[in-house]
């Protein structure tokens, strides 16, 4: 998320509107700084990162004291960086000097409670880390408030696929309505369901390929196994090997599997673009 959405510069001309008036709607934290101030350059990014993290629960106003000497004098700014928090048009808290991130966070949390973590963000991070148990829990939490949320149903289908449970995955995909933004991607995921029939044990497949590296069936099974576990880059590498060592094997199965993953990831995904180029070099 663009943190600048909640961070803005303030001058003497607009301080009243952007800080005093605005603080009647949301807490405004004012960072008094200057370009030449080394500690300001340490503190500033911490405040800006917290503004992005808290997603509008407070806003951060930046005041360059060199450009606003009258404002700095009015608020009795004697050293920088100095930070004040305004609520209902009045300063309610503050500190001086470049404080550690932990201290700055505590200062912010005295103003507003920490933001509730988005279960979908937690789920996607967990999927990327391979923690399907946490991902499943988070996707289910997202469904507690929106039982027909397509992106969460799609996520649970992906979790089921990682367990090679194609039946459960299909059930989740069936629940996604055709007017949901996730519906189109759900149809792409259906193309991966067939991989469940060819998947196997990754360790055994790699041992098999170590003994016979030109075995298209083993490469295909490895690609199917990796795809079901969401390891799409490695899966495409395996399917490309199928094309390389046995283009005609099983009615051009390697190329067709790649096309299914291209549909799943999307034509503009960098992984799709890179794999398409490699496929073209093998075919032509």
C-alpha positions as CSV (number, residue, x, y, z in Angstrom):
1,X,0.0,0.0,0.0
2,X,1.2,3.5,-0.8
3,X,2.1,5.0,2.5
4,X,2.0,8.5,1.1
5,X,-1.8,8.3,1.2
6,X,-1.6,9.0,4.9
7,X,1.5,11.2,4.9
8,X,1.5,14.8,3.7
9,X,3.5,18.0,4.0
10,X,2.1,20.9,6.0
11,X,3.0,24.6,5.8
12,X,2.0,27.6,7.9
13,X,-0.7,28.4,5.5
14,X,-2.6,25.1,5.8
15,X,-1.6,23.9,9.3
16,X,-4.9,24.8,10.8
17,X,-6.9,23.0,8.1
18,X,-4.7,19.9,7.7
19,X,-3.8,19.4,11.4
20,X,-6.1,21.2,13.8
21,X,-9.4,20.8,11.8
22,X,-8.5,17.3,10.5
23,X,-7.6,16.1,14.0
24,X,-11.2,16.4,14.9
25,X,-11.9,13.5,12.6
26,X,-8.7,11.4,13.0
27,X,-5.6,11.8,15.1
28,X,-2.8,13.7,13.3
29,X,0.8,13.1,14.2
30,X,3.0,16.1,13.3
31,X,6.7,15.5,12.6
32,X,8.8,18.6,12.9
33,X,12.0,18.1,10.9
34,X,14.6,19.7,8.6
35,X,16.6,18.5,5.6
36,X,19.9,18.9,7.4
37,X,18.8,17.0,10.5
38,X,20.4,13.5,10.6
39,X,18.2,12.1,13.4
40,X,15.1,13.3,11.4
41,X,16.1,11.0,8.5
42,X,16.1,8.1,10.9
43,X,12.8,8.9,12.6
44,X,10.9,9.9,9.5
45,X,10.8,6.5,7.7
46,X,9.7,4.9,11.0
47,X,6.7,7.2,11.3
48,X,5.9,6.8,7.6
49,X,6.0,3.0,7.8
50,X,3.6,3.1,10.8
51,X,1.3,5.4,9.0
52,X,1.1,2.9,6.1
53,X,0.7,0.0,8.6
54,X,-2.2,1.6,10.5
55,X,-4.0,2.3,7.2
56,X,-5.5,5.7,8.1
57,X,-6.1,5.2,11.8
58,X,-3.9,8.2,12.1
59,X,-2.3,10.6,9.6
60,X,1.2,12.0,9.5
61,X,1.9,15.7,8.8
62,X,5.4,16.7,8.0
63,X,6.6,20.2,8.9
64,X,9.9,21.5,7.6
65,X,10.9,24.0,10.4
66,X,13.2,25.9,8.0
67,X,10.2,26.7,5.8
68,X,7.8,27.3,8.7
69,X,9.8,29.2,11.4
70,X,6.7,31.0,12.7
71,X,4.9,27.8,13.2
72,X,7.9,26.2,14.9
73,X,8.1,29.2,17.2
74,X,4.4,29.2,18.0
75,X,4.6,25.5,19.1
76,X,7.9,26.1,21.0
77,X,9.9,23.7,18.9
78,X,13.4,23.9,20.5
79,X,15.1,20.9,18.9
80,X,14.3,18.5,16.1
81,X,13.0,16.0,15.4
82,X,10.0,16.8,17.6
83,X,6.7,14.9,17.3
84,X,3.3,16.1,18.5
85,X,0.0,14.2,18.3
86,X,-3.1,16.3,17.9
87,X,-6.6,15.1,18.7
88,X,-9.7,17.4,18.6
89,X,-7.5,20.3,17.6
90,X,-5.2,20.0,20.7
91,X,-1.7,18.5,21.2
92,X,-2.2,15.4,23.5
93,X,1.2,13.7,23.4
94,X,4.7,14.1,22.0
95,X,8.4,13.3,22.2
96,X,11.7,14.7,21.1
97,X,14.6,13.0,19.4
98,X,14.9,10.0,17.1
99,X,13.4,7.2,19.2
100,X,13.7,3.4,18.5
101,X,10.9,1.9,16.4
102,X,9.5,0.1,19.5
103,X,9.1,3.4,21.4
104,X,7.5,5.1,18.4
105,X,5.0,2.3,18.0
106,X,4.1,2.5,21.7
107,X,3.5,6.3,21.2
108,X,1.2,5.6,18.2
109,X,-0.7,2.8,20.0
110,X,-1.5,5.2,22.8
111,X,-3.4,7.2,20.3
112,X,-5.1,4.4,18.3
113,X,-5.4,0.7,18.7
114,X,-3.2,-1.4,16.4
115,X,-4.9,-2.3,13.2
116,X,-6.6,-5.7,13.0
117,X,-4.7,-7.9,10.7
118,X,-6.4,-8.7,7.4
119,X,-7.0,-12.5,7.4
120,X,-6.6,-12.6,3.6
121,X,-3.1,-11.0,3.9
122,X,-2.2,-13.5,6.6
123,X,-3.5,-16.3,4.4
124,X,-1.5,-15.2,1.3
125,X,1.7,-14.8,3.3
126,X,1.2,-18.2,4.9
127,X,0.6,-19.8,1.5
128,X,3.8,-18.2,0.1
129,X,5.7,-19.5,3.1
130,X,4.2,-23.0,2.7
131,X,2.2,-22.9,5.9
132,X,-1.1,-24.3,4.6
133,X,-2.5,-24.9,8.1
134,X,-2.2,-21.2,9.0
135,X,-3.5,-20.2,5.5
136,X,-6.5,-22.4,5.9
137,X,-7.3,-21.0,9.3
138,X,-7.0,-17.4,8.0
139,X,-9.2,-18.1,4.9
140,X,-11.9,-19.6,7.1
141,X,-11.7,-16.6,9.3
142,X,-12.3,-14.3,6.3
143,X,-15.4,-16.4,5.5
144,X,-16.9,-15.8,9.0
145,X,-18.0,-12.3,8.0
146,X,-18.5,-13.0,4.3
147,X,-19.5,-16.6,3.7
148,X,-19.5,-16.3,-0.1
149,X,-16.3,-14.3,-0.4
150,X,-14.8,-15.7,-3.6
151,X,-11.1,-15.0,-2.9
152,X,-11.3,-16.9,0.4
153,X,-13.1,-19.8,-1.2
154,X,-10.5,-19.8,-3.9
155,X,-7.8,-19.8,-1.2
156,X,-9.3,-22.8,0.5
157,X,-9.4,-24.6,-2.9
158,X,-5.7,-23.9,-3.3
159,X,-5.1,-25.3,0.2
160,X,-7.1,-28.4,-0.7
161,X,-5.1,-28.8,-3.8
162,X,-1.9,-28.6,-1.8
163,X,-3.2,-31.7,0.0
164,X,-4.1,-33.3,-3.3
165,X,-7.7,-33.2,-2.2
166,X,-9.2,-32.4,-5.6
167,X,-12.7,-33.2,-4.5
168,X,-12.7,-30.7,-1.7
169,X,-11.0,-28.1,-4.0
170,X,-13.8,-28.6,-6.6
171,X,-16.4,-28.1,-3.9
172,X,-15.0,-24.7,-2.9
173,X,-14.7,-23.6,-6.5
174,X,-18.3,-24.6,-7.1
175,X,-19.4,-22.2,-4.3
176,X,-17.9,-19.1,-6.1
177,X,-20.6,-17.1,-7.8
178,X,-20.2,-16.2,-11.5
179,X,-20.4,-12.5,-10.7
180,X,-17.6,-12.7,-8.1
181,X,-14.2,-11.1,-9.1
182,X,-12.6,-14.4,-8.2
183,X,-14.8,-16.5,-10.5
184,X,-12.5,-16.3,-13.6
185,X,-9.5,-17.3,-11.6
186,X,-11.5,-20.1,-10.1
187,X,-12.1,-21.5,-13.6
188,X,-8.3,-21.4,-14.3
189,X,-7.7,-23.3,-11.1
190,X,-10.0,-26.0,-12.4
191,X,-7.4,-26.8,-15.0
192,X,-5.0,-27.8,-12.3
193,X,-7.4,-30.2,-10.6
194,X,-6.4,-32.9,-13.1
195,X,-2.9,-32.8,-11.8
196,X,-4.0,-34.7,-8.7
197,X,-4.3,-37.9,-10.7
198,X,-0.6,-37.8,-11.8
199,X,1.0,-36.4,-8.6
200,X,3.3,-38.5,-6.5
201,X,5.9,-38.4,-3.8
202,X,8.4,-35.6,-4.5
203,X,11.4,-37.4,-3.0
204,X,10.8,-40.6,-4.9
205,X,10.2,-38.8,-8.1
206,X,13.5,-36.9,-7.8
207,X,15.3,-40.2,-7.0
208,X,13.8,-41.7,-10.1
209,X,14.9,-38.7,-12.2
210,X,18.4,-38.9,-10.8
211,X,18.6,-42.4,-12.2
212,X,16.9,-41.6,-15.5
213,X,16.9,-37.8,-16.2
214,X,15.1,-38.2,-19.5
215,X,11.9,-39.9,-18.2
216,X,9.0,-37.6,-19.3
217,X,6.5,-39.5,-17.1
218,X,8.6,-38.8,-14.0
219,X,9.1,-35.1,-15.0
220,X,5.3,-34.7,-15.5
221,X,4.5,-36.3,-12.2
222,X,7.0,-34.0,-10.5
223,X,5.5,-31.0,-12.2
224,X,2.0,-32.1,-11.1
225,X,3.1,-32.6,-7.5
226,X,4.8,-29.2,-7.4
227,X,1.8,-27.4,-9.0
228,X,-0.5,-28.9,-6.4
229,X,1.7,-27.5,-3.7
230,X,1.6,-24.1,-5.2
231,X,5.3,-24.2,-6.3
232,X,4.4,-22.9,-9.7
233,X,7.9,-21.8,-10.8
234,X,9.4,-25.3,-10.1
235,X,6.3,-27.0,-11.7
236,X,6.8,-25.0,-14.9
237,X,10.5,-26.0,-14.9
238,X,9.4,-29.7,-14.6
239,X,6.8,-29.4,-17.4
240,X,9.4,-27.7,-19.6
241,X,11.6,-30.7,-19.1
242,X,8.7,-32.9,-20.3
243,X,8.6,-30.9,-23.5
244,X,12.4,-31.1,-23.8
245,X,12.9,-34.8,-23.3
246,X,9.6,-36.1,-24.7
247,X,7.6,-33.5,-26.7
248,X,5.1,-36.0,-28.0
249,X,4.7,-37.9,-24.7
250,X,1.1,-38.6,-23.7
251,X,-0.3,-36.4,-26.5
252,X,1.8,-33.3,-25.8
253,X,1.0,-33.4,-22.1
254,X,3.9,-31.2,-21.0
255,X,2.9,-28.3,-23.2
256,X,-0.8,-28.6,-22.2
257,X,0.1,-28.6,-18.5
258,X,2.1,-25.5,-19.0
259,X,-0.9,-23.8,-20.7
260,X,-3.0,-24.6,-17.6
261,X,-0.5,-23.0,-15.3
262,X,-0.3,-20.0,-17.6
263,X,-4.1,-19.6,-17.3
264,X,-3.9,-20.0,-13.5
265,X,-1.1,-17.3,-13.1
266,X,-2.4,-15.0,-15.8
267,X,-0.8,-13.8,-19.1
268,X,0.9,-10.8,-17.6
269,X,2.5,-12.6,-14.7
270,X,6.4,-12.4,-15.1
271,X,6.6,-16.2,-14.4
272,X,4.2,-16.9,-17.3
273,X,6.1,-14.6,-19.6
274,X,9.4,-16.2,-18.8
275,X,8.1,-19.7,-19.2
276,X,6.4,-18.9,-22.5
277,X,9.7,-17.7,-23.9
278,X,11.4,-20.9,-22.8
279,X,8.6,-23.0,-24.2
280,X,8.8,-21.1,-27.5
281,X,12.6,-21.8,-27.7
282,X,11.9,-25.5,-27.2
283,X,9.1,-25.7,-29.8
284,X,10.7,-23.5,-32.5
